[in-house]
């Protein structure tokens, strides 16, 4: 059975814990640990610390300019 985390494997995500927010590519998600490939290293995050995992939305400069123009 596939979970929501399985659909995010290999994609850029933002992982929020009670202490920090991590950004990187979701490498593996197990029952106890979540592995995230960051810019310089891998992060092991205990699943009991994870509050939220969501896809990372990249903002472009054009997108920011368009958003600023809308009242």
Secondary structure by P-SEA (a helix, b strand, c coil): ccccccccccbbbbbbccccccccccccccccbbbbbcccbbbbbbcccccccccbbbbcaaaaaaaaacc
